[in-house]
Amino acid sequence: MKQMLEDDDRDPVSLLIKKRFPWLLIGLIGGIVATVLSSRFETVLSQNINLAFFIPVIVYMADAVGTQTETVYVRNVADRKVHFGKNLAKETALGIVLGAVFGVFLGTFTFFWLGSIETAISITLSLCLTMTSAPIIALCIPALLNRIHNDPAIGAGPITTVIQDLLSLSLYFIISSVVLLG
């Protein structure tokens, strides 16, 4: 089965909408799930409203490192230079190192800004874990789409983002609940 690649230069807008709409709909549904998921942690948020300040940075940093990984991998798929196992090992190591560095940096900032060691620990651990998981997800989704002959350049971004956002929020709220509520 031949993979159908999108070509913005030649394809009409109606075809581009048809190809992109389902992936974006999945993203919208994922966003609704993320909203409901966040509401399930109302107790921890109400006991420490400062946690809400960090939701954007926790989600963004995981998405950013995942996007970098995904972009390079999809480019390699297009160039037929795919070495999934090698990429997975390297990108996981990269995620661990970057997650630790940025987690400690943000946790230190949090401690000096808010004066709360518990909040700082929650932020540090959450950013470390979310940035570690992001490259794994960012490789697996386009690899799966490519394997089933779907253009990873179109579907991987929305799917990877929604999965990573849900995982990031879950990890952040679970870690914060354990650290802050015991």
N, C-alpha and C positions, 0 to 999 in steps of 0.2 A: 504494500500500500504506500503510495507516494504521499509525502508530507506536503500539506498545503501551506505555503508561506505567504504572508501578507506583503503587499507591495503598495505603499502609499502613493507612489508616483503614477501607477497605472490603474489601480483598482478604484471603482467609483465609490463615492461616499456611502451609498446604500449597502454595498458589500462590506465596507469597513465597519459600519454599524452592526451588521449581521454577525460579523466575526468577533467583534469586541463586546457587544451587549451581554452575552451570557456570562462572560468572565466578570464584568463589572457588577452584574446582578448578584453574583455570588459574593462579591465584595460588600455590597450593600447589606445583604442578609447577614454576613459576618459582622458588620458594624452594628447591626441591631442586636445580635447575640452578645457582642462586647458591651453594649449599653446595659443589657439585662444582667450580664455577668458582673459588671461593676456595681450594680445596685445590690447584689447579693452580699457585698462587703461593706454595707452601710455602717455596720457597727464599728469596724476598725477605722473607717474614714471619719465617723462622727467622734470617735475618741481621740483621733489625731488628724485634724483637718490638713495639717502640713503635708501629709502623704499625697493629697490631691495635687499639690504644686508640682510633684515629680512625675506624674503620669505621662505628660508629653515627652519628657526627656528619656524615660525608660523605654517607651514604645518607639520613639524616634531612633535612638541609638541602635536598637536591635534591628529595626527596619533598614537603617543606613548600612550597617555591616552586611546584612543579608542582601541588600541591593547590589553592593559591590561584588559580592561573591557570585550572585546570580548573573549579573551582567557579563562578567568574565567567563563564566561557564557557558552561557548561551552563545557568546561570541566563539568560544572554542567548539561548541556543537556545530555552529554554522561553518567553521573552518575545518570541520571533521578532525579536530585534535582533542578528542575526548578521552580522558583517563580518569574515570569516576573515582576509583579507589585512591589513587594518588591525590586527586583534588580534595577528596573528603578528608584525608589525613592532614593535608596542609591547611585547609580552611578551618578544620576543627582546632588545630593548634593555634592558628591565627586568632580565632574567636576566643579561645581561652586566654591568650596573652592580652589581646585588646580589651576583653571583658574585665580582666583583673586590673589592668592599668586604669581604664576609665572608671571602673567601679570604685577603686580606692580614691581616685581623684574626686569624683562626685560625692562619695561618702565623707571625705575630709571637708569638702566645701560645706556639706550639709551640717556636719558637726559644728564647724566654726560659725555658720550662719544661724542655726537654730539652737545649738547647745544641747542637743539630744543624742546621746550615744545610741539609743535604741533605733531612732529614725535613721541615723547614719549607717548602722549595721544593716538595716532593712534595705536601704538604697544600695549599699556596696554589694551585698549578696545578690540582690535582684538584677542589677546591671551586669554583674559578672555572669550570672546564669543565662540571662536573656541574650547577651551578646555571644555567649558560647553556643547556644542552641541555634541562633539565626543562620550561620553558614551551613549547618547540617540541613535545615529545612530548605535553604536557598539552593542547595545542590540536588536534593531529592526530588523536589517538585518539577523542575525543568527536565531532569533525567527521566522521570516517569512520563511526562508529556511527550518527550521526544520518542520514548520507547513505544508509546501508543500512537505514534505518527500524528501528533498534534503540534502546532508551531509553538515552541516554548517562549518565543519572543512576545507572544500575545497573552497566553494564559498564565505563564509562570508568575508574572508580577502581581496581579490581583490575588491569585490563590496563595502565593507565598506570603504576601503582606497580611492577608486576613488570618492565616494560620499563625503567623508570628505575632500579630497583635493580640490574638486570643491567648496564646501561650504566655506572652509577656505580661499581660494583665493578670492572668491566673497566677503565675509565679510571683509577681510583685505583691498581690493581695494575700496569697498564702504565706509567703515569707513574712510580710508585715504583721499578719495575724499571729503567727507563731512568736515572733520577736516581741511584739508590743502587747499582746494579750496573754501570752504564755500558754 
